[in-house]
Amino acid sequence: IYYYLIENREKMDLQLFIEECRRAGIKVTPQRIGIFKILSDKSFHPTINEIYERAIADYPSLSLNTVYKTVQLFCELGFLSQFKSGEGIVRYEAKVQPHHHILCLKCNKIEDVFDESLDTIHLSKEKAGNFNILKHDVIFYGYCENCNKERRISK
């Protein structure tokens, strides 16, 4: 398996996605385009089930297994990134350049954080032990503006 790294792009657009699929020898199907479009929504960090729920509206015969395999393929090719949110659920997005997240502890809203200082964090060899570190994710936990207002009102 080989990886395509899409550099200097906040997210991969549809045309680039189609070009990269063809370059990787991946068949470009309407279902794959539909799944990619769902994942390109920059305000959305969906789970496999959420991707499936959105996709079956346009592709009623699409199976959950097909969504899962397609998302895994896209991750392997570097089209998508995945992270485990604070609730322990794997979420996906079409942003492949380094970034991090802020998670609301009440409503689970997730926002992206682009901060180069976080990208340069490294563990010393002693702290990493026998691990070969490939990447890292930083998640900040707190309350979004709306939930913070609700918390102040209820106190």
C-alpha positions in Angstrom: 0.0 0.0 0.0 1.3 3.4 -0.9 0.3 6.8 0.4 -0.4 10.1 -1.3 0.3 13.1 0.8 -1.7 16.2 -0.2 0.5 19.0 0.9 -0.4 22.6 1.5 -4.1 22.1 1.2 -6.7 22.6 4.0 -8.8 20.0 2.4 -8.8 18.0 -0.8 -11.3 19.3 -3.4 -13.3 17.0 -5.6 -11.3 17.5 -8.7 -8.0 16.7 -6.9 -9.7 13.7 -5.3 -10.8 12.3 -8.7 -7.3 12.9 -10.1 -5.6 11.2 -7.2 -8.0 8.2 -7.4 -7.1 7.7 -11.0 -3.4 8.1 -10.3 -3.7 5.4 -7.6 -5.7 3.1 -9.9 -8.8 3.4 -7.8 -12.1 3.3 -9.7 -14.1 6.6 -9.3 -17.7 5.5 -8.6 -20.7 7.8 -7.7 -20.7 6.2 -4.3 -17.1 7.0 -3.6 -17.6 10.5 -4.8 -20.7 10.8 -2.5 -18.7 9.5 0.5 -15.9 11.9 -0.3 -18.3 14.8 -0.5 -19.7 14.0 2.9 -16.2 13.9 4.3 -15.3 17.1 2.7 -17.7 19.0 4.8 -15.2 21.0 6.9 -17.6 21.5 9.8 -18.3 17.8 10.2 -16.1 15.1 11.8 -18.3 12.0 11.2 -18.2 8.5 12.4 -18.6 5.6 10.0 -22.3 5.3 11.0 -22.9 9.1 10.4 -21.2 8.8 7.0 -23.5 5.8 6.2 -26.6 7.6 7.4 -25.9 10.6 5.1 -24.8 8.5 2.1 -27.9 6.2 2.0 -30.1 9.2 1.3 -28.5 9.4 -2.2 -27.4 5.8 -2.5 -30.1 3.6 -0.9 -28.5 0.3 -1.9 -25.1 1.3 -0.3 -24.1 -1.0 2.6 -22.4 -0.1 5.9 -19.6 -2.5 5.0 -19.0 -0.7 1.7 -18.8 2.7 3.5 -16.4 1.1 6.0 -14.1 -0.4 3.3 -14.2 2.9 1.3 -13.3 5.0 4.3 -10.4 2.7 5.2 -9.1 2.7 1.6 -9.3 6.5 1.6 -7.3 6.6 4.8 -4.7 4.2 3.5 -4.2 6.4 0.4 -3.9 9.6 2.5 -7.2 11.1 1.3 -8.6 11.2 4.8 -7.3 11.4 8.3 -8.9 9.8 11.4 -8.7 10.6 15.0 -10.3 9.2 18.2 -12.4 11.9 19.8 -12.8 12.4 23.6 -15.8 10.1 23.6 -13.6 7.3 22.4 -15.2 7.2 18.9 -13.2 7.2 15.7 -14.0 10.2 13.5 -12.9 11.0 9.9 -12.1 14.1 7.9 -10.7 15.1 4.5 -8.0 17.3 6.0 -4.7 15.6 5.7 -2.3 18.3 6.8 -1.3 18.4 10.4 -3.9 19.9 12.7 -5.5 19.3 16.1 -8.9 19.6 17.7 -11.0 21.3 20.4 -13.8 19.2 21.8 -16.8 20.5 23.8 -17.3 18.3 26.8 -21.1 18.8 26.8 -22.3 18.8 23.2 -19.3 17.0 21.6 -18.8 19.8 19.1 -15.4 19.5 17.4 -13.4 22.3 15.8 -10.1 22.2 14.1 -7.0 23.9 15.5 -4.2 24.8 13.1 -1.1 25.8 15.2 2.4 24.9 14.0 3.7 25.0 17.5 1.7 21.9 18.3 3.0 20.1 15.2 6.6 20.3 16.4 6.0 18.5 19.7 8.3 15.5 19.9 8.9 12.9 22.6 12.5 12.1 23.6 13.8 8.7 22.9 13.6 7.9 26.6 9.9 8.8 26.8 9.0 7.1 23.6 10.6 3.9 24.7 10.4 1.2 22.0 7.7 3.1 20.1 8.3 4.3 16.6 6.2 7.5 16.7 4.4 8.2 13.4 2.1 11.1 14.3 0.5 12.8 17.2 -2.9 14.4 17.9 -3.6 17.1 20.4 -7.2 17.4 21.7 -8.2 20.4 23.8 -11.2 19.8 26.1 -13.6 22.5 27.2 -17.0 24.1 26.6 -18.0 25.7 23.4 -19.6 29.2 23.6 -23.2 28.0 23.7 -22.5 25.3 26.4 -20.4 27.7 28.4 -23.3 30.2 28.4 -25.7 27.4 29.6 -23.3 26.5 32.4 -23.1 30.1 33.6 -26.9 30.4 33.6 -27.4 27.2 35.5 -25.0 28.2 38.3 
